[in-house]
Amino acid sequence: MSETMRAAPTKPNRGYGRWTPLWFLAPAVLTLFLIGIYPTIFALVTSFRRYNITRPREGFPFVGFENYVAVLTDSTFWSSLLLTAKFYVTVLPIQVVLGLIIALLLHKPGMGLLKSLARVTLVVPLATTYAVVGLIGRLIFNRDFGVANQFLGFAGFGPIDWLSTPGGAFAAIVIMDVWQWTPFCALIFLAGLSMVPGEIEEAARLETSSKLALLRHVQLPYLLPGLTAVMILRSADVLKLFDMVFVMTRGGPGSATDLISIYIQRVGFRIFDLGTASAQAILLLIITIVISRLYIRLLYREVQ
């Protein structure tokens, strides 16, 4: 009886072998290596060489940390890095606050169809490429026929030459970045709010009528992981932001919008000093890693 009840042995699949999982993983691993790992290794090696592609006859000799010393003593590099930090501390608080407000509004009960339409609408800026955002910004802030000056005219103010003045150009790229990435913050916070247990939130609403107390004591612990992700991703994104700013202002007027990525591109592809540009990029990568570790240490908390 026990023999008849014993399960029949499964037949091996002829199309499946011990190497089959590796064949499925190989395309993704190869793509990751070609797009991410190899360029990083190449930039690291190049940063230790005098690598100017306009003078190939001189070769590409190993110079040690000479490029890094040149970068760290370059005042323009530090000016661009400080401008990037100014841009970051300007856009991020606005995006976080507006994103949190939008998420709290969409988290309210009721208005199901309207909230669904709002969530779909939030995806549109995220799906727009940086170059297209830059083109839209050039149209919006055009002095003669831009929408921004038309609204200012309705309010009784004269036209502003946004993209030709330092303050106007910086404000323009801030506004466009806030437009593109505030929905990302809102969706991340909305996902965090959806993780709050309904019975706990309902009990808290019965205990207090203060929305600030509800946010601080009940919802905030579930928002912190998302806030950490937003801070890390936006830090990396701002440090490598190039397309939108380049299309709108090309780093001008003067150096008003000369973010660090614009400066690195100019060193690498206008002066063609790839050794120095690679050293700048590696230092930028180190800064991104350090900032990310600080955010994880200071903000990230597991929900108990």
Secondary structure, 3 states (H helix, E strand, C coil): CHHHHCCCCCCCCCCCCCCHHHHHHHHHHHHHHHHHHHHHHHHHHHCCECCECCCHHHCCCECCCHHHHHHHCCHHHHHHHHHHHHHHHHHHHHHHHHHHHHHHHHHCCCCHHHHHHHHHHHHHHHHCCHHHHHHHHHHHCCCCCCHHHHHHHHCCCCCCCHHHCHHHHHHHHHHHHHHHHHHHHHHHHHHHHHCCCHHHHHHHHHHCCCHHHHHHHHHHHHHHHHHHHHHHHHHHHHHCCCHHHHHHCCCCCCCCCCCHHHHHHHHHHCCCEHHHHHHHHHHHHHHHHHHHHHHHHHHCCCCC
